[in-house]
Amino acid sequence: MEREVRERLERKHKDDVRYSKEFSVFVGNLPSELDQYGLRGISKKASNVCDVQISMTRTRKSRFAFIRFHKEEDAVRVLNCYMVLL
């Protein structure tokens, strides 16, 4: 029993370390037609995407997203590629 608990804690710690090394990019004022799959597709053209999370402001007037990448270089590549859109 103790061994199982110890192994679970070690796996959880490894997962926490893995997530702490990911890099996020904030994207604001998303159009209502764009969903997470569309945003992921646009971002994947420039680099490898780990995760996409879309949310709304409290007033529900605008939407924003966080795009997570495994490497800092991937996040920078997306920013450099799409900076013209800003």
CORSUL-V134686 format. One line per field, one symbol per residue. phi: phi as a letter, one per 40 degrees, with the letter a starting at -180 (. if undefined). burial: b if it has 9 or more other ideal C-beta (glycine too) atoms within 8 Angstrom, else e. A space follows every 50 residues. Layout:
phi=???
burial=???
This chain:
phi=.cccccccccccccccccccccbbbcbbfcccccbcccccccccccaccc abbbbbcccfcabaabbbbcbccccccccccbcccc
burial=eeeeeeeeeeeeeeeeeeeeebbbbebeebeeeeebebbbeebbebbebe ebebeebeeeeebbbbbbbebeebbebbbeebeeee
